[in-house]
Amino acid sequence: MRKNILDGYSVLDLSQHLAGPTTTRLMAEMGAHVIKVELAPDGDPTRRIGYFEDGRSAYFVQQNRGKESLCIDVKTEKGLRVLKDLVKKVDVVLENFAPGVVKNIGIDWPVVHLLNPQVIMCSISALGQTGPLAHLPGIDYIAQAYAGVTDLIGEPDGPPSLPMLAMGDVMTGVHALAAINGALLDRAKTNEGQYLDISLVDSYYHCHELSVQMNSCTKGKVQARRCGAHHSAVAPMGVFKGNEGYIVLAPLRHWRAFCKIISREDLITNDKFVTATARVKNRFELAEIIEQWLQSCDSDADAIAQLEAQRITVAPVLTVPQTMEHPHFVERGTVRTIHDRILGDFQIPGMPLRFSKYPDPLPLEAPFLGEHNSEVLRGFLGYSADQTAAIEQAGILVSKDR
């Protein structure tokens, strides 16, 4: 019986940090056999960041559960040979080094394709493999800045702000997953592999639902700007101060019903608010009226209940600790508790992809550094005990108990 939707597929994961490991983490959750190649001697740099307990990084554990760790010196002839032998046997090769690094290693697409014409190779980078910016180093925030996204975050009269979560890395990892799965489907029809160039800057730019086409259609007369707490194109839509905290609400098509709830039916015919355009123009005055009503309620929960009863789109602005305790997140597995051999039990974000045929999460563990060296060489590649021992004795393989 298949354990999950990607059972039977194997992945050579040459990625580190977050974008690439997001893709392969999701593939591991979906049942793929993921061999994580970590560069000797220290492996994935995320083993050394985040929260630690007894030398174990919770960051690394969260992003690498279900993967096998092969820690190898790929700069050696024997190490590169192992890498090439793995390429011959897997379905997918994924890397997220800066453009040009895999070529220097000796494992770029022309080599990979020659070794295994059926393999799918995916490169993830900040700014792409081609174009005038491709040679530059980059991280999430760099791609976000180039994509015109950072410029849209923050107060209109203040500097741009940074979001405190890795939207670009994770989103790009999911874009890569979509591309890989599509390529695997194409391979099932054509029996041919292909190369995928997935970048953070492209993925970020893909999120512009209004700003690009609006600028283009108006020949630059209308440009998206930072709007702070209140949307600059629709009103009321934004973050409002309640009795206890902040509330996001957007009455949208329920404007009349909303006015009745807040006992301000006079707003329906008021010239300042009678049309959608007028409400946008006077959105800050409207926000003050709404906040007066919110703060007159017994509690934020009371205000939200009144709005929800009339199908008004509304939500409390939850903190991360509040989400971790929220019954909806717990029931759906949006936040889940996992177990690690060193860290014990702790919560992480759950698997966002859900399949009716495979409803239960797989019992996955994050590997120690080089934990599966022998298993990969002997079990997956079929190396003999003597071959494996010779590679180990040459110092090409590294393993640690964390």
C-alpha positions, 0 to 999 in steps of 0.5 A, spaced: 500 500 500 502 506 498 504 510 504 502 517 500 502 520 494 509 521 492 511 514 494 516 511 490 519 517 487 526 519 490 529 526 490 536 528 491 536 534 495 542 539 494 539 544 498 540 548 504 537 554 508 529 554 507 527 555 500 529 548 497 528 544 504 521 547 503 520 543 497 523 537 499 520 537 506 513 537 503 515 532 498 517 528 504 511 529 507 508 526 501 512 520 501 518 521 497 524 518 498 529 524 500 536 524 500 539 530 503 546 531 501 550 536 506 556 539 504 562 536 509 564 538 514 558 542 517 552 540 513 546 545 512 547 551 516 541 551 519 543 546 524 547 552 527 541 557 527 535 558 531 533 555 538 538 550 540 537 544 545 543 540 547 546 542 540 540 540 536 536 546 532 529 546 532 529 550 525 533 544 522 528 539 525 522 543 522 525 543 515 528 537 514 523 531 517 523 525 513 529 526 509 536 522 510 542 525 511 548 524 507 554 528 509 560 528 504 565 532 501 563 533 494 570 537 492 573 530 492 573 525 486 570 520 490 565 524 493 563 527 486 563 520 483 558 518 489 553 524 487 553 522 480 551 515 482 546 518 486 543 522 480 543 516 475 538 513 480 533 518 482 527 522 479 528 529 482 535 533 483 534 539 487 539 545 488 538 552 491 546 554 491 547 561 488 547 560 480 554 557 478 555 553 484 553 546 481 557 547 475 563 548 479 562 542 483 561 538 477 553 537 477 550 542 473 544 541 468 548 538 462 552 533 466 545 531 470 541 530 464 547 526 460 547 522 467 540 521 467 536 523 461 529 522 465 531 526 471 527 532 473 532 538 475 530 544 479 534 550 481 532 555 486 535 562 487 533 569 489 534 572 482 533 566 477 539 563 473 538 568 467 538 575 466 542 581 468 541 580 476 542 573 476 550 573 478 548 577 484 547 573 491 540 574 494 536 572 500 528 572 501 528 580 503 533 581 497 528 578 492 522 582 495 525 588 494 527 587 487 520 585 486 516 591 488 513 588 494 517 591 500 515 598 497 508 596 499 509 594 506 508 599 511 505 606 513 504 611 507 509 616 510 514 612 513 519 607 511 518 600 508 517 595 513 519 587 513 515 581 515 517 577 520 516 571 516 519 567 510 514 568 505 518 568 499 522 562 501 516 558 503 512 561 497 518 559 492 519 552 495 511 551 494 512 554 487 518 549 485 513 543 488 508 545 483 513 545 477 516 539 479 510 535 480 508 538 473 514 536 470 513 529 473 507 528 470 510 530 463 515 525 464 510 520 465 507 522 458 514 523 454 519 519 458 523 525 458 526 529 464 527 537 464 530 543 467 526 548 472 529 555 474 525 557 479 526 564 483 524 568 489 523 574 485 519 571 480 514 568 485 514 574 489 512 578 483 507 573 481 503 576 488 502 582 484 494 582 483 493 589 482 499 593 482 502 591 475 496 591 471 493 597 474 500 601 473 500 599 465 493 600 464 493 607 466 500 608 463 502 610 470 497 614 472 495 610 478 500 606 482 500 602 488 503 605 494 504 603 501 497 604 505 499 602 512 493 599 516 487 601 511 487 599 504 487 604 499 483 601 493 477 598 498 474 601 504 472 599 509 478 594 509 483 594 514 486 593 521 482 597 526 483 598 534 478 594 538 477 594 546 482 589 547 486 588 541 486 589 533 481 587 528 481 586 521 474 587 517 472 588 510 464 589 509 465 589 502 458 587 499 455 588 506 456 595 506 448 597 508 448 591 513 454 593 516 452 600 517 445 597 521 450 593 525 454 599 528 447 603 528 450 608 523 444 607 517 446 615 516 452 613 513 448 609 507 446 616 504 452 620 507 455 623 501 462 622 504 460 614 504 455 613 499 459 610 494 465 605 494 470 611 491 467 616 496 469 611 502 476 610 499 477 617 499 474 618 506 477 612 509 480 615 515 474 618 517 470 612 516 476 608 520 475 613 526 467 611 526 468 604 526 473 604 531 468 608 536 463 602 535 468 597 536 471 600 542 463 601 545 462 594 545 463 589 551 469 586 548 472 584 541 469 577 541 462 581 542 464 585 536 466 580 532 460 575 534 455 581 532 459 582 525 459 574 524 452 573 525 451 578 519 456 574 515 461 580 515 468 578 513 472 579 520 477 576 524 481 578 530 489 579 529 492 573 533 499 573 536 503 567 534 501 564 541 494 565 540 494 561 533 498 555 537 492 554 542 486 556 537 482 550 536 481 551 529 488 550 528 489 544 532 483 540 529 485 541 522 493 540 524 495 547 521 499 547 528 501 540 530 506 537 535 512 533 533 517 529 537 524 529 536 529 525 539 533 531 542 528 536 542 522 532 545 515 534 543 514 541 540 509 545 535 511 546 528 506 549 522 503 543 519 502 540 512 498 545 508 497 540 502 491 535 504 489 529 500 483 525 501 486 518 500 492 520 505 489 523 510 494 521 516 501 525 517 507 520 516 511 519 522 517 523 520 524 524 523 529 529 522 536 526 521 543 527 525 548 529 520 550 524 516 546 519 519 544 515 513 551 515 510 552 508 510 544 506 508 545 511 502 551 508 499 549 501 501 542 500 501 540 505 495 546 505 491 548 498 492 555 499 494 559 494 497 561 494 505 568 494 502 567 500 497 563 504 503 569 503 508 574 505 503 570 512 502 569 513 510 576 511 511 578 517 506 575 522 510 570 523 505 564 522 509 562 526 515 557 524 521 555 527 528 550 525 533 546 531 532 
